[in-house]
Amino acid sequence: MGAPDVLAVQVRSGLVEATHHGAAMALGPRGEVIFSVGDVERPLFYRSAIKPFQATIVLESGVELTDEEVAVAASSHVAEPVHMEIVHSMLARVGLDSSFLRCPPGPALVESSRLRLQDAKPDPVHHMCSGKHAAMLMACVERGWPVETYLDPDHPGQLAILDLVEEVTGERAGPPGIDGCGYPTLRGSVQGMARAFARLMFDDRFTRVRVAMTRFPALASGTGRSEVAIAGAIDGVCKTGAAGLLGVGAPGRFGLAVRSFDGSDMAAAVAAAEICFRLGVVAVPERLDNLRHRPLMGGGAVAGQWKALP
């Protein structure tokens, strides 16, 4: 296995102020390596990056969802009103409410939503993962699975997710850990995640999720987020995990996984944007300029910038 490589640096006033090591891999439709840097076999938890596959299990349970609902089911959302409305609607359709959600009652992912909700009663719907939890509850009702124990690793829904993730990554994904929202989180690597996102882009089994996330990137994330910018620039899919993990799918081209080993989400996004540019899937390069050349501020003026894959 190779040594970690530099994904991105922060350069302030001509000095490299911070260096972010990590790994990235892009795989084509036949599993061929299109791009690779760093230790792509280093163990990690997939966290929220596998939500597209968790949403697939819900769809395969027989639950009928709109594309907007699929996007929210696969989301790490920022608790904008539209996100919360969709989650409430999903639950209500199967006779449930937010009291059945076992994710924590927030706080919302971004400051603007936290400020907007500061006087609201704490509600699990505010949590970034509430769409995933609501979707699994819908699957429980559809299949007659217990709703009280849907977070248990031995729950039928969780076992189905484990089987699918091991299939698409080609790696053993257990034993599960515990995600920030309480959901079982599975183990793998950048290489495994690149395989999974290649399957997401090229396997007809995942068409519904792929189309929904491509059509509604802001529902799968939030207005102004870096993953929305990347998804829009490549007309594809971009899904954040946690601790510096990012999955990208470019239609007809590749699945990409990026991991910043220090957990920097921005370093992963900057590197992913640069890789997409170098691999020729960004039709309008200016759409990613704010990521590829992200400025560092000082005293209200630009004092430097991020640089990817220097």
Secondary structure, DSSP 8 states (H G I E B T S, - for coil): ----EEEEEEEETTEEEEEEEEEEEEE-TTS-EEEEES-TTS-EE-GGGGHHHHHHHHHHTT----HHHHHHHT------HHHHHHHHHHHHHTT--GGG--S-----SSHHHHHHTTTS---GGGSTTHHHHHHHHHHHHHHT--STTTTSTTSHHHHHHHHHHHHHHSS---S-EE-TTS-EE-EE-HHHHHHHHHHHHH-GGGHHHHHHHHH-TTTTS-TT-HHHHHHHHHTSEEEE-SSSEEEEEETTTEEEEEEETT--HHHHHHHHHHHHHHTT--SSGGGGHHHHT-EEEETTEEEEEEEE--
